[in-house]
Amino acid sequence: MKIRLNALILAAALPLFGACALFDIQPEQPAIKAGPYAAISLKGMSDSIQHWRNRYGDKYAKYADEQIVEIADNVLLYQRDNGGWVENRDPSRILTAEEIAAISAEKANATGSFDNRNVYSQVEYLSAVYLQTGDIRYRDAAQRGIAYTLQMQHPTCGGWPHTVPGEQSYHPYITMADEVTSGVLRTLRKVGAGSAPFGWIDGSTRRAAKRALKKGDACVLKLQVRQNGKLAGWAGQYKPDTLEPAQGRAFELASIVSQESVEMTRYLMGIERPAPEQIAAIEGAIDWFKRSAITGWKIETFKIDPPIKYEYHTASTDRRLVQDASAPRMWARFYDLKDNSPVLANRDSVRVYDYSQIHHERRTGYAWYGLWAEKLLSEEYPAWQARMRAAGVLPKS
């Protein structure tokens, strides 16, 4: 009778924890399949790809999206021996033999970066390719990328750094900019749950991902900025020893960052049953977006001739901030930590207070104002409230 009772308890526990979580059973792996294969979107790596093309142009031979094996082989080639990747590469490029040799020679370099949605995007792509092809090279590379990600979690708080080892002062900081921490947490949530495209992940890795996720989620709440006692958004980066907001690149002064705060809020809203503290963080951020909206102004873009070539982009336009009573509300990229005023600066790290004082290279090569929070406020947040009320997480009202 006792044995039967224990068996019933175990059977009841399995749906909650999963067989792979209780025992280190390897989930069923996909069979090896010949093509043709379905296209897999490169959207996750689009930021890195765009940075590459901004610098080197896009007039080169590329693989089509459905050539997933060729693209995945490039991702494997770019992966460093430690499991990480450097940012701003285009895996869709058709490489020459000389380029392949040069990239191969860099594999022992330990530098890796989570900047520009890097590392976790490659992991997800390789995992999706493995599910289609059954080729264990892609599974093993994704597994190494996950291990690298777990290893790079900051021990002090639980976020992730920009770049390791870092050359710039901000590289080791806990980074929210460019979806470093929110993007990693989103992927680890899938890994821990074994949801697509990570159904093949073993129980030990899932448990490790869940531990990192728990620590990372706590870090997100700890780092949310307060203004006059009210929860606001998140800074772009934080010093790991003091957890103080810190400066990023020379023109990115310590401040609340609206675009990344939108993504962090979206991440929290994606949690199926958020804790009360996470709900408070969401509500605080939404209130901050509402009071930070700028109305009656817009960014106007106009052509210039001839175009001006800069190191990271070529500008054939200029931009100016103009009044327009009918313009949609918009947000500054950066807000002062105390008084919530827009923060603008040039590459000399000196704050300026008028958009026209931003150098042409930074006006055209960086988005200082945008509509980042509009969809969040008008569509996504009301839909989230409705889902939470239907699930009994929020009170019906």
C-alpha positions as CSV (number, residue, x, y, z in Angstrom):
1,M,0.0,0.0,0.0
2,K,2.9,2.4,0.9
3,I,4.6,1.6,-2.4
4,R,1.4,2.2,-4.3
5,L,0.9,5.6,-2.5
6,N,4.4,6.7,-3.3
7,A,3.9,5.8,-6.9
8,L,0.7,7.9,-7.0
9,I,2.5,10.8,-5.5
10,L,5.2,10.6,-8.0
11,A,2.8,10.3,-10.9
12,A,1.0,13.4,-9.7
13,A,4.3,15.3,-9.4
14,L,5.5,14.5,-12.9
15,P,3.1,16.9,-14.8
16,L,4.2,19.7,-12.4
17,F,8.0,19.2,-12.6
18,G,8.5,17.1,-15.7
19,A,10.2,13.7,-15.8
20,C,13.4,15.4,-17.0
21,A,13.5,17.7,-13.9
22,L,13.2,14.8,-11.5
23,F,15.5,12.4,-13.3
24,D,18.3,13.3,-15.7
25,I,16.6,11.6,-18.6
26,Q,17.6,12.9,-22.0
27,P,14.4,14.1,-23.8
28,E,13.7,12.5,-27.1
29,Q,15.9,13.9,-29.9
30,P,14.8,14.7,-33.4
31,A,15.7,12.2,-36.2
32,I,18.2,13.3,-38.8
33,K,16.3,14.7,-41.7
34,A,17.3,15.6,-45.2
35,G,16.1,18.9,-46.7
36,P,14.4,20.9,-48.0
37,Y,14.0,22.8,-44.7
38,A,11.7,25.6,-43.7
39,A,13.1,29.1,-43.4
40,I,14.0,30.3,-39.9
41,S,13.8,34.0,-39.3
42,L,17.1,35.9,-38.6
43,K,15.1,38.5,-36.7
44,G,16.9,37.7,-33.4
45,M,20.2,38.5,-35.0
46,S,19.0,41.4,-37.1
47,D,20.6,44.0,-34.8
48,S,24.0,42.5,-35.2
49,I,23.4,42.1,-38.9
50,Q,22.4,45.7,-39.3
51,H,25.4,46.9,-37.4
52,W,27.6,44.9,-39.8
53,R,25.9,46.3,-42.9
54,N,26.0,49.9,-41.5
55,R,29.8,49.6,-41.3
56,Y,30.6,47.5,-44.4
57,G,27.6,47.9,-46.7
58,D,25.3,45.2,-47.8
59,K,26.6,44.6,-51.4
60,Y,27.8,41.0,-50.8
61,A,26.5,37.5,-51.5
62,K,24.0,36.2,-48.9
63,Y,22.3,32.9,-48.1
64,A,18.5,32.9,-48.4
65,D,16.5,32.4,-45.1
66,E,15.6,28.8,-46.1
67,Q,19.3,27.9,-46.4
68,I,19.4,27.2,-42.7
69,V,22.2,24.7,-42.8
70,E,24.6,27.1,-44.5
71,I,23.6,29.9,-42.1
72,A,23.9,27.6,-39.0
73,D,27.4,26.5,-40.2
74,N,28.4,30.2,-40.2
75,V,27.0,30.5,-36.7
76,L,29.1,27.5,-35.7
77,L,32.2,29.1,-37.3
78,Y,31.7,32.3,-35.5
79,Q,31.3,30.6,-32.1
80,R,34.3,30.9,-29.9
81,D,35.9,27.8,-28.2
82,N,34.4,29.0,-24.8
83,G,30.8,28.9,-26.2
84,G,30.3,32.6,-26.8
85,W,30.2,34.9,-29.8
86,V,31.3,38.4,-30.6
87,E,28.7,40.8,-31.7
88,N,27.9,42.5,-35.0
89,R,28.5,39.6,-37.5
90,D,26.2,38.6,-40.4
91,P,25.8,34.8,-40.5
92,S,24.0,35.0,-43.8
93,R,27.2,36.1,-45.6
94,I,28.7,33.7,-48.1
95,L,32.2,33.7,-46.9
96,T,35.4,33.3,-48.9
97,A,38.0,30.7,-48.0
98,E,40.2,33.5,-46.7
99,E,37.5,34.8,-44.5
100,I,36.8,31.3,-43.1
101,A,40.4,30.8,-42.3
102,A,40.6,34.2,-40.5
103,I,37.5,33.6,-38.5
104,S,38.7,30.1,-37.6
105,A,42.0,31.6,-36.3
106,E,40.0,33.7,-33.8
107,K,38.1,30.9,-32.2
108,A,40.5,30.6,-29.2
109,N,39.9,34.3,-28.4
110,A,37.9,34.4,-25.2
111,T,36.1,37.7,-25.9
112,G,32.3,37.3,-26.1
113,S,29.5,39.9,-26.0
114,F,25.8,40.0,-25.2
115,D,25.5,43.4,-26.8
116,N,23.0,43.9,-29.7
117,R,20.9,40.9,-28.8
118,N,23.9,38.6,-29.1
119,V,24.6,35.0,-27.8
120,Y,21.0,34.1,-26.9
121,S,19.9,34.8,-30.4
122,Q,22.5,32.4,-31.8
123,V,21.5,29.8,-29.2
124,E,17.8,30.0,-30.3
125,Y,18.7,29.8,-34.0
126,L,20.9,26.8,-33.6
127,S,18.3,25.0,-31.5
128,A,15.7,25.6,-34.1
129,V,18.0,24.3,-36.8
130,Y,18.7,21.2,-34.8
131,L,15.0,20.5,-34.5
132,Q,14.7,20.6,-38.3
133,T,17.9,18.8,-39.2
134,G,18.6,16.5,-36.3
135,D,22.3,17.4,-36.7
136,I,23.8,17.1,-33.2
137,R,26.5,19.7,-34.1
138,Y,23.9,22.4,-33.8
139,R,22.5,20.9,-30.5
140,D,26.0,20.7,-29.0
141,A,26.8,24.3,-30.0
142,A,23.5,25.6,-28.6
143,Q,24.3,23.7,-25.4
144,R,27.7,25.3,-25.2
145,G,26.1,28.7,-25.7
146,I,23.7,28.1,-22.8
147,A,26.6,27.0,-20.6
148,Y,28.5,30.1,-21.5
149,T,25.4,32.3,-20.7
150,L,25.0,30.7,-17.3
151,Q,28.7,31.1,-16.6
152,M,28.6,34.8,-17.4
153,Q,25.8,35.7,-15.0
154,H,26.9,38.4,-12.6
155,P,27.3,36.8,-9.1
156,T,26.5,40.0,-7.3
157,C,23.0,40.6,-8.6
158,G,22.2,38.3,-11.4
159,G,22.2,40.3,-14.6
160,W,24.6,39.9,-17.5
161,P,27.5,42.0,-18.7
162,H,27.9,43.8,-22.0
163,T,31.2,42.1,-23.0
164,V,33.6,39.7,-21.4
165,P,36.5,40.3,-21.1
166,G,35.8,44.0,-21.5
167,E,38.0,46.7,-23.2
168,Q,35.7,49.6,-22.3
169,S,34.9,50.7,-18.8
170,Y,31.2,49.8,-19.1
171,H,31.7,46.3,-20.6
172,P,31.6,44.5,-17.2
173,Y,28.6,46.4,-16.0
174,I,25.2,44.7,-15.5
175,T,23.6,45.8,-18.8
176,M,19.9,46.4,-19.6
177,A,20.8,48.3,-22.9
178,D,20.1,46.4,-26.2
179,E,18.1,43.8,-24.3
180,V,21.2,42.2,-22.8
181,T,19.6,41.1,-19.5
182,S,15.9,40.9,-20.6
183,G,16.9,39.0,-23.7
184,V,18.9,36.4,-21.8
185,L,16.1,36.0,-19.2
186,R,13.5,35.5,-21.9
187,T,15.6,32.7,-23.5
188,L,16.4,31.1,-20.1
189,R,12.7,31.0,-19.3
190,K,12.2,28.9,-22.4
191,V,15.2,26.7,-21.6
192,G,14.0,26.1,-18.1
193,A,10.5,25.3,-19.2
194,G,11.7,23.2,-22.2
195,S,9.4,25.2,-24.5
196,A,10.1,25.8,-28.2
197,P,12.7,25.5,-29.5
198,F,14.2,23.9,-26.4
199,G,12.2,20.7,-25.9
200,W,15.4,18.7,-26.3
201,I,17.1,20.2,-23.3
202,D,18.1,17.7,-20.5
203,G,16.8,18.1,-16.9
204,S,20.1,19.2,-15.4
205,T,20.4,22.1,-17.8
206,R,16.7,23.1,-17.2
207,R,17.3,23.2,-13.5
208,A,20.4,25.4,-13.9
209,A,18.5,27.7,-16.2
210,K,15.7,28.0,-13.6
211,R,18.2,28.9,-10.9
212,A,19.8,31.6,-13.0
213,L,16.3,32.8,-14.0
214,K,15.2,33.2,-10.4
215,K,18.4,35.2,-9.5
216,G,18.0,37.3,-12.7
217,D,14.4,38.1,-12.0
218,A,15.2,39.2,-8.5
219,C,18.0,41.4,-10.0
220,V,15.5,43.1,-12.4
221,L,13.3,44.1,-9.5
222,K,16.3,45.4,-7.4
223,L,17.6,47.6,-10.2
224,Q,14.3,49.3,-11.2
225,V,14.9,53.1,-10.6
226,R,12.7,55.0,-8.2
227,Q,12.0,58.7,-8.6
228,N,10.6,60.5,-5.6
229,G,9.6,57.1,-4.1
230,K,7.8,56.0,-7.3
231,L,9.0,53.1,-9.5
232,A,10.1,54.2,-12.9
233,G,12.1,52.5,-15.6
234,W,15.6,50.9,-15.8
235,A,19.0,52.4,-16.4
236,G,21.1,51.2,-19.4
237,Q,23.8,49.7,-17.2
238,Y,24.7,49.4,-13.5
239,K,28.0,49.1,-11.6
240,P,28.1,45.5,-10.3
241,D,29.6,46.4,-6.9
242,T,27.3,49.2,-5.9
243,L,24.4,48.6,-8.3
244,E,24.4,52.3,-9.1
245,P,23.3,53.4,-12.7
246,A,26.4,54.0,-14.8
247,Q,27.4,55.6,-18.0
248,G,27.7,53.4,-21.1
249,R,29.3,54.7,-24.3
250,A,30.6,58.2,-24.2
251,F,27.3,59.7,-25.3
252,E,25.2,57.4,-23.1
253,L,25.2,59.1,-19.7
254,A,23.8,57.5,-16.6
255,S,20.1,57.7,-17.0
256,I,16.8,55.8,-17.4
257,V,16.6,54.3,-20.8
258,S,13.1,54.3,-22.3
259,Q,13.6,51.7,-25.2
260,E,15.1,49.1,-23.0
261,S,12.6,49.8,-20.2
262,V,9.9,49.0,-22.7
263,E,11.6,45.6,-23.4
264,M,12.1,44.9,-19.7
265,T,8.4,45.6,-19.1
266,R,7.5,43.3,-22.0
267,Y,9.6,40.6,-20.5
268,L,7.9,40.9,-17.1
269,M,4.5,40.9,-18.8
270,G,5.4,37.7,-20.5
271,I,5.6,35.8,-17.2
272,E,2.5,33.6,-17.0
273,R,1.8,34.2,-13.4
274,P,3.8,37.1,-12.2
275,A,4.5,37.6,-8.5
276,P,3.0,40.7,-6.7
277,E,6.4,42.4,-6.8
278,Q,6.6,41.8,-10.6
279,I,3.1,43.2,-11.1
280,A,4.2,46.3,-9.1
281,A,7.2,46.7,-11.3
282,I,5.1,46.5,-14.4
283,E,2.5,49.0,-13.1
284,G,5.3,51.4,-11.9
285,A,7.0,51.3,-15.3
286,I,3.7,51.9,-17.1
287,D,3.0,54.9,-15.0
288,W,6.5,56.2,-15.7
289,F,6.0,55.9,-19.5
290,K,2.7,57.8,-19.2
291,R,4.2,60.7,-17.3
292,S,7.4,60.7,-19.5
293,A,5.6,61.0,-22.8
294,I,6.4,64.1,-24.9
295,T,3.6,65.7,-26.9
296,G,3.5,68.5,-29.5
297,W,6.9,67.7,-31.0
298,K,8.3,65.4,-33.6
299,I,11.6,64.5,-35.3
300,E,11.7,65.7,-38.9
301,T,14.1,64.1,-41.4
302,F,15.4,65.9,-44.4
303,K,17.9,65.1,-47.2
304,I,21.4,66.5,-47.5
305,D,23.7,66.4,-50.4
306,P,26.4,65.2,-50.7
307,P,26.1,62.3,-48.2
308,I,28.7,62.3,-45.3
309,K,30.7,59.1,-44.6
310,Y,31.3,58.4,-40.9
311,E,33.1,55.5,-39.4
312,Y,29.9,53.5,-38.6
313,H,27.4,54.8,-41.1
314,T,26.9,57.1,-44.1
315,A,24.4,59.9,-43.6
316,S,22.4,61.2,-46.6
317,T,19.9,63.0,-44.3
318,D,19.7,65.2,-41.2
319,R,17.2,65.5,-38.4
320,R,15.6,68.3,-36.4
321,L,13.1,68.5,-33.6
322,V,10.1,70.6,-34.6
323,Q,6.8,71.5,-33.0
324,D,3.7,69.8,-34.3
325,A,0.4,69.8,-32.3
326,S,-0.8,66.7,-34.2
327,A,2.3,64.6,-33.7
328,P,1.9,61.3,-31.8
329,R,3.4,61.2,-28.4
330,M,7.0,60.1,-28.3
331,W,9.7,59.4,-25.7
332,A,13.3,60.5,-25.3
333,R,15.8,57.7,-25.3
334,F,17.3,58.8,-22.0
335,Y,15.8,60.5,-18.9
336,D,17.5,62.1,-16.0
337,L,17.5,59.9,-12.9
338,K,16.2,62.6,-10.7
339,D,14.1,65.2,-12.5
340,N,13.1,63.0,-15.5
341,S,14.2,65.6,-18.1
342,P,15.5,64.3,-21.5
343,V,19.3,63.6,-21.4
344,L,21.3,64.4,-24.6
345,A,25.1,64.2,-25.1
346,N,27.8,64.1,-27.7
347,R,30.8,61.8,-27.9
348,D,32.7,64.1,-25.5
349,S,30.2,63.0,-22.7
350,V,29.1,66.6,-22.1
351,R,25.3,66.9,-21.6
352,V,23.5,69.3,-23.9
353,Y,20.0,70.6,-23.6
354,D,18.9,71.2,-27.2
355,Y,18.6,68.6,-30.0
356,S,20.4,70.9,-32.4
357,Q,23.5,70.8,-30.2
358,I,23.9,67.1,-31.0
359,H,26.5,66.6,-33.6
360,H,25.3,65.5,-37.1
361,E,27.0,62.2,-36.8
362,R,25.1,61.4,-33.6
363,R,21.8,62.9,-34.8
364,T,21.8,60.6,-37.8
365,G,23.5,57.6,-36.3
366,Y,21.4,57.3,-33.1
367,A,17.8,57.5,-32.2
368,W,17.4,60.1,-29.4
369,Y,13.6,60.2,-29.6
370,G,11.2,57.5,-30.7
371,L,7.7,55.9,-30.4
372,W,9.0,53.0,-28.3
373,A,6.3,52.9,-25.6
374,E,3.3,53.6,-27.8
375,K,2.3,50.0,-28.6
376,L,3.1,48.9,-25.1
377,L,0.7,51.5,-23.6
378,S,-2.1,51.4,-26.2
379,E,-2.3,47.6,-27.0
380,E,0.0,45.3,-25.0
381,Y,-0.6,46.6,-21.5
382,P,-4.4,46.6,-21.8
383,A,-4.2,43.0,-23.3
384,W,-2.0,42.0,-20.4
385,Q,-4.4,43.3,-17.8
386,A,-7.3,41.4,-19.5
387,R,-5.2,38.2,-19.5
388,M,-4.3,38.6,-15.8
389,R,-7.8,39.3,-14.8
390,A,-9.1,36.3,-16.7
391,A,-6.4,34.1,-15.0
392,G,-7.3,35.5,-11.5
393,V,-3.9,37.2,-11.1
394,L,-5.4,40.7,-11.1
395,P,-8.8,41.5,-9.5
396,K,-11.7,41.9,-11.9
397,S,-12.8,45.5,-12.1
